[in-house]
Amino acid sequence: MTPVPLESIEFQLALMLLIAVGGYLVAAYIHQSAVVGEIILGLIVGPSFLGLITYTDFVSALAHMGAIIMLFVIGFDFHFKDLLRFPYFIIGACGVILPWILGFLAAELFGYPVEGSFFIGAALTATSIAITANALKEMGKLHTNIANAIIGTAVIDDILALVVLSVTIDIVSGSAETFDIILSIIRPVFFIVIAALTGLYVVDKIIVKLDSSEIAFKFPEFVFLFGLCIAFIYALAADFFGISPMIGAFIAGVSINKVSLRNSLSIKKGSEYLYIPFASIFFISLGVLVDLHEVTKAIVPFIIVLTIIAALSKFIGCSIPAKLLGMDRHDSLVVGAGMIPRGEMAMIIALIGLSMGIMGQDAFISIIMASLICTIMTPLLLKDWLFREKHEYPK
């Protein structure tokens, strides 16, 4: 009998699903979010320890799919009128500017060149919407004003992070153009407006028409497949316009969440079944992505400082404006904590800096490690400190 190679698709997928089960067991044992358990086990089975799973194209594709499905499902719990508020722009702007400045100063202090320091600061600007949204979903807090504030701010945050990246590249290349900066702002805003209007006034009507068609009577899953297709089309369009595909999938979910189906399977319920395995793989992949062997003693102090700055700059940069704009102390702290995790955008900015030769491998690894620690930190803060502090989460 031929032994199953460790790199085979079947083995990798079976192992990741087994790790997902283990992640839930670990999370239940330590009374934490499943996200924490899955990332920890991903770290153990990844290159850092056992080396059973590496971040291959296959793992990357599954993780990417999981993130898109996850944000699509989460989008069903929100409405545009609750997300598009001016205060969220102010909070998001403060939460982008402070990490950029402090990240730049920290890199300068550790002797990194000016160009590399700009990129390190830029990598700290963008929040990972997936981490916080999933943590809030686990705690049953999606239908709250706090969730609206965090998600609305995170969407603004993603747009502003793109502007920061554009400005950083222009500064480093010595060709900062006002037109390019304006285009960086207009392009994602244009996509969000067009995507939302298309979803509300075109896609919704198409789904209703399909639901009443003869084929929907015969195949109740037909409309669900179409809805899932829309999620990935929106993700693709978002990527084309330069913003996170996850934001596109989220907008798709928000756009079609009011559709009432009579003859077809629920798009949301069907997507939630996919959400369970693929979202787990996404969180496991965050642990697999990290290789602790590349963390040398020389860069440990910078990783510690960068992590502290990444966490505090978002926490302070978002919670103080939220408090000044009328939120109570508890809610403003939750918003600040919810904006701490970094994810795909931080890694993309770091990869751009690395590929351009502006930052070295040590700076890249430092950003990845700081992002991972911030990601693990957020569910802990939300579950064990902030929500329990207000007695809104059972002990």
C-alpha positions, 0 to 999 in steps of 0.5 A, spaced: 500 500 500 502 506 498 503 511 503 499 518 503 504 523 502 504 529 507 503 534 501 497 531 498 491 535 498 487 530 501 491 529 507 492 537 508 484 538 508 483 532 512 488 535 517 486 542 517 479 540 519 481 535 524 485 541 527 479 545 526 475 540 531 481 541 536 481 548 536 474 548 538 476 543 544 482 547 546 477 554 546 472 550 550 477 548 555 481 555 556 474 558 555 476 562 549 474 564 542 474 558 537 479 563 533 484 563 539 484 555 539 485 554 531 490 559 531 494 556 536 493 549 533 495 552 526 502 554 529 503 548 532 502 544 526 505 549 521 512 550 520 514 553 527 513 546 530 511 540 527 511 542 519 505 538 517 502 543 514 505 549 510 502 555 507 502 552 500 497 555 494 492 550 496 492 552 503 492 560 501 486 558 496 482 555 502 483 560 507 482 566 502 475 562 500 474 562 507 475 569 509 470 571 503 464 566 505 465 569 512 464 576 511 459 574 506 455 571 511 456 576 517 454 582 512 447 579 512 446 582 519 448 589 517 444 595 514 448 600 510 444 606 514 447 603 520 454 603 517 455 609 513 455 614 518 460 620 519 463 619 526 465 612 523 470 616 518 473 620 524 474 614 528 477 610 522 481 616 520 484 617 527 485 609 527 490 610 521 494 616 522 496 614 529 499 607 527 502 610 521 506 615 525 508 611 531 510 605 527 514 610 523 518 613 529 519 606 532 522 603 526 526 610 525 528 608 533 531 601 531 535 604 525 531 602 519 532 607 513 526 612 512 523 608 506 523 602 510 520 606 516 514 609 512 512 602 509 513 599 517 508 604 519 503 603 513 503 596 515 500 598 521 494 602 519 489 597 516 484 593 521 482 585 519 475 586 519 474 578 519 477 577 526 473 582 530 467 580 526 467 573 527 469 574 535 462 578 535 458 573 532 461 568 536 459 572 542 452 574 539 454 581 539 453 582 531 446 586 532 448 591 536 450 599 535 458 597 537 458 592 532 455 597 527 461 602 529 466 597 529 464 594 522 463 601 519 469 604 522 473 598 519 470 599 512 473 606 512 479 604 515 480 599 509 479 605 504 484 610 508 489 604 509 489 604 501 490 611 501 496 611 506 499 605 502 499 609 495 502 615 499 507 611 502 509 608 495 509 615 492 513 618 497 518 612 497 519 613 489 519 621 490 513 622 485 508 624 490 502 626 486 495 629 488 491 626 483 494 619 485 492 621 492 485 623 490 484 617 485 486 612 491 480 615 495 475 616 489 476 609 487 474 605 493 468 609 495 466 609 487 466 601 488 462 601 495 457 606 492 456 602 485 456 595 489 451 597 494 446 600 489 447 594 484 445 590 490 439 593 492 436 595 486 438 590 481 441 583 484 435 583 489 430 583 483 434 578 480 434 573 486 426 575 487 425 573 480 429 567 480 426 565 486 419 565 483 421 561 476 420 554 475 427 552 476 427 554 483 421 550 484 425 544 481 431 545 484 431 549 491 438 550 491 439 554 485 438 561 488 443 559 493 448 558 488 447 564 484 447 568 491 454 565 493 456 567 486 454 574 487 459 574 493 465 572 489 463 577 483 463 582 489 470 580 492 473 580 485 470 587 483 473 589 490 480 587 488 479 590 481 478 597 485 484 596 490 480 594 496 480 587 500 476 582 497 473 581 503 470 588 503 466 586 497 463 580 499 461 583 506 457 589 501 454 583 497 451 580 504 449 587 506 446 588 499 441 582 499 440 581 506 433 583 505 431 579 500 425 574 502 425 567 498 419 563 498 421 557 494 428 557 495 433 555 500 436 560 504 442 564 501 444 565 508 443 559 512 446 555 506 452 560 506 453 559 514 454 551 513 460 553 508 462 558 513 463 553 519 469 549 515 472 554 511 472 560 516 476 555 521 481 553 515 482 561 514 484 562 522 488 556 522 492 558 516 494 565 520 498 560 525 501 556 519 503 562 515 508 564 521 515 560 522 518 562 528 524 559 526 525 565 522 524 569 529 532 571 531 534 574 538 536 580 534 529 582 532 525 580 538 525 587 541 523 590 535 517 585 535 515 587 542 515 594 541 512 593 534 506 589 537 505 594 543 505 600 538 500 596 533 495 594 539 495 601 543 495 606 537 489 602 534 486 602 541 487 609 543 486 612 536 479 609 536 477 609 543 478 616 544 475 619 538 469 614 539 468 617 547 469 624 544 463 623 539 458 620 544 459 613 546 460 611 553 466 608 556 465 601 555 462 602 548 468 606 546 473 601 549 470 595 545 471 599 539 478 601 540 479 593 542 475 591 536 480 595 531 486 592 534 487 585 529 491 586 523 491 581 517 491 581 510 492 588 508 498 588 513 501 582 510 500 585 503 503 592 505 509 588 508 510 584 501 510 590 497 515 593 501 519 587 501 518 586 493 521 593 492 527 592 496 525 597 501 525 593 507 528 586 509 526 580 511 527 582 518 522 587 518 517 583 514 517 577 519 516 583 525 510 585 521 507 578 521 509 576 528 506 583 530 499 582 526 499 575 529 499 577 536 494 582 535 490 577 532 490 573 538 489 579 543 483 581 540 478 575 542 481 575 549 480 583 550 473 582 547 471 576 551 475 576 558 475 583 559 470 588 556 464 584 555 465 581 562 466 587 565 459 589 563 456 583 565 454 582 558 457 575 557 456 569 561 462 566 565 
